[in-house]
Amino acid sequence: MRILFASLALVASITLVGAHEQRTGPRGGALVDAGSYHVELVTRDKAVEIFVSDAQDKPLPAAGFKALAILAVAGKSVRVTLEPAPDGSKLVGAAAESLPARVKGAVQLTGADGKTSTGRIN
């Protein structure tokens, strides 16, 4: 009985660890769920880019979306407003200062229907 209980506890702990593991998107950024969307956040110097895809990872055009990235950088909060890029492939914005390649925080994504969803970046 103890072996069964220990095995179940081990499986549960592995499942919980996996549920919080950060995924990496095709462009090397943090990939998170935001409502029914997948959002990949990529930072380069001061540039912030968000690529939106559906639940099956099919890329979606950025037209009609807007976003706000709230990032924790060096102990302070950095807010970056993002709008569709001219080519429509992503949402873009710029921070006031350089950002590390990997950041923590959240992305608030608003669709054309006005619904807002949030994805947390660990």
BELFENDA-V165534 format. One record per helix or strand. SS is the DSSP state (~ for helix, > for strand). FROM is the first residue (numbers start at 1). LEN is the number of residues. If there is no record, write none. Layout:
ss = <SS,SS>
from = <FROM,FROM>
len = <LEN,LEN>
This chain:
ss = <~,>,>,>,>,>,>,>,>,>,>>
from = <2,23,30,37,47,59,66,76,91,104,116>
len = <19,2,5,8,7,1,8,9,4,7,6>
